[in-house]
């Protein structure tokens, strides 16, 4: 293996606000692995509240660069297990390397990943588009700027119902809400019936990630499907979510890549739970990894490239929520980079 990497700070089209705060740029790390002349790419965005900045990923990578590069690559699942033990405290970095390994594997097999996994792309879910927290007027303006069939609305303020009402008054599109763990149980019990009346389809992570007792009660009473996000980070979390949530939202970056995500999908199906895959504002490099898993899930939130002013690759396209592939092997992307946007600059 040969390893290269590039750090970036990608600017959002609009300041992006959720219940945990606001940001104007998304720091991210792109890795390139080369094996037998074939180059594979992966991505890991840095999220402040998980305390794994890009600088930490780079420091870990440099400290064990020789071990990353000397691995005798035979298949990506075996490589993931190696990386998982090599970087036990850095799932984000493992994710980027795992995606790159799968990109190489698909190219070695001369197939797009969804074909390799025997996925039927005709059943792919439609991608939503996220509206961050803002004034009702600005949220409506963002929505009108991007006509779309499904919107994911960030909530977690005293104006939640007023904001959703304002959006509903201006669209017949499907609406989903994501509280990012901002509500108390009593708030959720009051708000969710009102959201149902406004035609909301589902609610993501209504309560704090460790409020399992509250979630059990809410699960019994909720008139809308509830999806775990912050409460479902790792493979072992899937089973915990049974009888607390109707579905899970898998984030490749948090669970450590495509390899564990595929196992999480399988486990959720065994437990009769729905599956969403969400993004963490990745560029097309990371979004492509999500795209190849679409045939196996129910809902998808992979709008990172649409929210960012700059992108780092081509190969995945969005047509009113419908995702199209390049047809090329592996991830099917062309990494172009934006060197003038690198963090080091």
C-alpha positions in Angstrom: 0.0 0.0 0.0 1.0 3.6 -0.6 -0.7 6.3 1.4 -1.4 9.9 0.8 -3.9 12.3 2.4 -5.2 15.8 2.2 -7.0 18.0 4.8 -9.6 20.4 3.7 -12.0 23.0 5.2 -15.0 23.1 2.9 -17.3 26.1 3.1 -21.1 25.6 3.5 -23.4 27.5 1.1 -25.2 28.8 4.2 -24.1 28.7 7.8 -25.3 25.2 9.1 -27.1 25.2 12.4 -28.3 22.2 14.4 -29.3 22.0 18.1 -25.6 21.6 19.0 -24.3 24.8 17.3 -23.5 26.6 14.0 -20.6 26.1 11.6 -19.6 27.8 8.4 -17.0 25.2 7.2 -16.7 21.5 7.3 -13.2 20.2 8.1 -12.5 16.8 6.4 -9.7 14.4 5.6 -9.3 12.7 2.3 -7.1 9.6 2.1 -5.7 7.8 -0.9 -4.5 4.3 -0.8 -2.6 2.8 -3.8 -2.4 -0.9 -4.3 -0.9 -2.5 -7.5 -1.2 0.8 -9.3 -4.9 1.2 -8.4 -5.9 4.2 -6.3 -8.8 4.2 -3.9 -10.2 7.2 -2.0 -11.9 7.6 1.3 -13.1 10.5 3.5 -13.7 11.3 7.2 -15.3 14.6 8.2 -14.3 16.0 11.6 -17.2 16.7 14.0 -16.4 18.9 17.0 -18.6 17.1 19.6 -16.9 13.8 18.9 -13.4 15.3 19.6 -11.7 13.8 16.6 -10.3 16.8 14.7 -8.5 16.4 11.3 -5.3 17.1 13.1 -5.9 14.1 15.4 -6.6 11.9 12.4 -3.3 13.0 10.7 -1.3 12.5 13.9 -2.6 9.0 14.3 -2.0 8.2 10.7 1.6 9.4 10.7 2.3 7.6 14.0 1.4 4.3 12.3 2.0 5.1 8.6 4.4 2.2 8.1 1.9 -0.3 9.5 -0.9 1.0 7.3 1.3 0.8 4.2 2.9 -2.6 4.9 -0.4 -4.6 5.1 -0.7 -7.3 2.5 -4.1 -6.4 1.0 -6.3 -9.3 0.1 -9.8 -8.0 0.8 -11.4 -5.0 2.5 -13.1 -6.8 5.4 -9.8 -8.3 6.5 -8.1 -4.9 6.2 -10.9 -3.3 8.3 -10.2 -5.7 11.1 -6.5 -4.8 11.0 -7.3 -1.1 11.0 -9.8 -1.5 13.8 -7.1 -2.9 16.0 -4.5 -0.4 14.8 -6.6 2.6 15.6 -9.0 1.5 18.3 -9.9 5.1 19.4 -10.3 6.6 15.9 -13.3 5.3 14.0 -13.3 8.4 11.8 -9.8 7.5 10.4 -10.7 3.8 10.1 -13.7 4.8 8.1 -11.7 6.9 5.5 -9.2 4.0 5.1 -12.0 1.4 4.9 -13.8 3.3 2.1 -10.6 3.7 0.2 -10.0 -0.1 0.5 -13.5 -0.9 -0.8 -12.8 1.5 -3.7 -9.7 -0.4 -4.6 -11.6 -3.8 -4.2 -14.3 -2.8 -6.6 -11.7 -1.6 -9.2 -9.8 -4.9 -8.8 -13.1 -6.8 -9.4 -14.0 -4.3 -12.2 -17.4 -3.6 -10.8 -19.2 -0.7 -9.0 -19.6 -1.7 -5.3 -23.4 -1.9 -5.5 -23.0 -4.5 -8.3 -20.4 -6.4 -6.3 -22.9 -6.6 -3.4 -25.7 -7.6 -5.8 -27.8 -4.5 -5.0 -30.9 -3.6 -7.0 -30.6 0.1 -7.7 -34.1 0.3 -9.0 -35.3 0.3 -5.4 -32.9 3.1 -4.2 -34.5 5.5 -1.8 -34.7 9.3 -2.6 -32.2 11.5 -0.9 -33.5 14.3 1.3 -32.2 17.9 1.6 -31.5 19.4 5.0 -32.7 22.7 6.2 -30.7 23.9 9.2 -32.2 25.8 12.2 -32.8 29.5 11.4 -35.6 32.0 11.5 -38.7 30.7 9.9 -38.3 33.2 7.0 -34.7 32.1 6.3 -35.6 28.4 6.5 -38.4 29.0 4.0 -36.1 30.9 1.8 -33.5 28.0 1.9 -36.3 25.6 1.0 -37.5 27.7 -2.0 -33.9 28.0 -3.2 -33.8 24.2 -3.5 -37.0 22.6 -4.6 -36.8 19.0 -3.5 -39.1 16.0 -2.9 -38.0 15.4 0.8 -36.7 17.8 3.3 -35.0 17.0 6.6 -35.7 19.8 9.1 -33.4 20.5 12.0 -35.2 21.2 15.2 -34.4 21.8 18.9 -35.7 25.3 19.8 -38.8 26.9 21.2 -39.8 27.7 17.6 -39.9 24.1 16.3 -43.6 23.9 15.6 -43.8 27.5 14.2 -40.8 26.7 11.9 -42.3 23.4 10.6 -45.7 25.2 10.1 -44.0 27.9 8.0 -42.3 25.3 5.9 -45.4 23.2 5.5 -47.3 26.3 4.3 -44.9 26.6 1.4 -44.4 23.0 0.3 -46.2 19.6 -0.2 -42.9 17.8 0.0 -42.2 15.0 2.5 -40.9 16.5 5.8 -38.7 14.7 8.3 -37.4 16.3 11.5 -34.1 15.8 13.4 -33.9 17.0 17.0 -30.2 15.9 17.5 -31.1 14.8 21.0 -32.5 18.2 22.0 -35.9 17.4 23.5 -36.9 16.2 26.9 -39.5 13.4 27.0 -42.4 15.8 27.9 -41.5 18.1 25.0 -41.4 15.2 22.6 -44.8 13.9 23.8 -46.3 17.3 23.1 -44.6 18.1 19.8 -44.7 14.8 17.9 -48.6 14.6 17.6 -48.5 18.2 16.2 -45.8 17.2 13.8 -47.9 14.3 12.6 -50.7 16.8 11.9 -48.3 18.8 9.8 -47.6 15.7 7.7 -44.1 14.9 9.1 -42.9 11.4 8.1 -40.5 10.5 10.9 -38.5 11.9 13.8 -34.8 11.4 14.3 -33.1 11.2 17.7 -35.7 13.1 19.8 -34.1 12.5 23.2 -30.6 12.5 24.7 -28.6 9.5 23.5 -28.5 7.9 26.9 -32.1 8.5 27.8 -33.1 4.8 27.2 -36.0 4.9 29.8 -37.5 8.0 28.2 -37.1 6.5 24.7 -38.9 3.3 25.8 -41.8 5.3 26.9 -41.8 7.6 23.9 -41.5 4.5 21.6 -44.7 3.1 23.1 -46.6 6.4 22.7 -45.2 8.0 19.5 -47.5 8.4 16.6 -44.5 8.8 14.3 -41.6 6.4 13.6 -38.5 7.2 15.7 -35.0 6.8 14.3 -31.8 6.5 16.4 -28.8 8.6 15.4 -26.6 9.6 18.4 -27.9 6.6 20.2 -26.7 4.2 17.5 -23.1 4.8 16.8 -21.5 1.3 16.8 -22.5 -2.2 15.8 -23.3 -3.2 19.4 -25.8 -0.3 19.6 -28.2 -1.7 17.0 -29.6 -4.3 19.4 -30.0 -1.8 22.2 -32.3 0.3 19.9 -34.8 -2.5 19.5 -38.1 -1.5 21.3 -36.8 2.0 21.8 -36.7 3.1 18.1 -38.4 2.0 14.9 -35.2 2.5 12.9 -31.6 3.4 13.0 -29.5 6.0 11.2 -26.1 4.7 10.4 -23.2 7.2 9.9 -20.2 5.6 8.2 -17.8 8.0 9.9 -19.0 7.2 13.4 -19.3 3.4 13.0 -15.9 3.2 11.2 -16.8 2.6 7.6 -18.6 0.5 5.0 -17.6 -2.8 6.5 -19.4 -2.4 9.9 -22.2 -0.5 8.2 -23.1 -3.5 6.1 -23.2 -5.7 9.3 -25.4 -3.1 11.0 -27.9 -3.1 8.1 -28.1 -6.9 8.4 -28.6 -6.8 12.1 -31.3 -4.2 11.9 -33.2 -6.3 9.3 -33.0 -9.3 11.7 -34.6 -7.1 14.4 -37.3 -5.9 12.0 -36.0 -2.3 12.1 -35.9 0.3 9.3 -32.5 1.6 8.2 -31.4 5.1 7.2 -27.9 6.1 6.3 -27.0 9.7 7.1 -24.1 11.9 6.2 -21.8 14.2 8.2 -21.5 16.8 5.4 -19.0 14.8 3.4 -18.0 15.7 -0.1 -18.8 13.4 -3.0 -15.9 11.1 -1.9 -17.7 10.1 1.3 -21.2 10.5 -0.2 -20.3 7.9 -2.9 -19.7 5.3 -0.2 -23.2 5.9 1.1 -24.6 5.8 -2.5 -23.5 2.3 -3.1 -25.4 1.1 0.0 -28.7 2.6 -1.2 -30.2 -0.7 -2.5 -30.1 -2.1 1.0 -31.8 0.7 3.0 -35.1 2.5 3.4 -34.1 6.2 3.8 -31.0 8.3 3.0 -29.6 11.6 4.0 -26.5 12.1 1.8 -26.9 15.7 0.9 -23.4 16.8 2.0 -22.2 17.8 -1.5 -25.4 19.9 -2.0 -24.8 21.8 1.2 -21.2 22.6 0.5 -19.9 25.4 -1.7 -17.0 23.3 -2.9 -16.8 19.6 -3.8 -13.8 17.3 -4.1 -14.9 14.7 -6.6 -17.3 13.9 -9.3 -19.1 10.6 -10.1 -22.3 10.8 -8.1 -25.2 13.1 -9.3 -28.4 14.2 -7.7 -31.6 14.8 -9.8 -34.4 16.0 -7.6 -33.3 13.5 -4.9 -32.6 10.6 -7.3 -29.0 9.4 -7.1 -27.1 8.4 -10.3 -23.8 6.6 -10.5 -21.0 7.0 -13.0 -21.0 3.3 -13.7 -17.3 3.1 -13.2 -15.8 0.4 -10.9 -15.3 0.8 -7.1 -16.8 4.1 -5.8 -16.9 5.3 -9.4 -15.6 8.7 -8.6 -12.9 11.0 -10.0 -11.1 12.8 -7.1 -10.1 16.2 -8.2 -9.3 18.0 -5.0 -9.3 21.7 -4.2 -5.8 22.4 -3.1 -6.4 26.1 -2.5 -9.0 25.1 0.1 -6.8 22.9 2.1 -6.6 23.5 5.9 -2.8 24.0 5.6 -3.4 27.1 3.5 
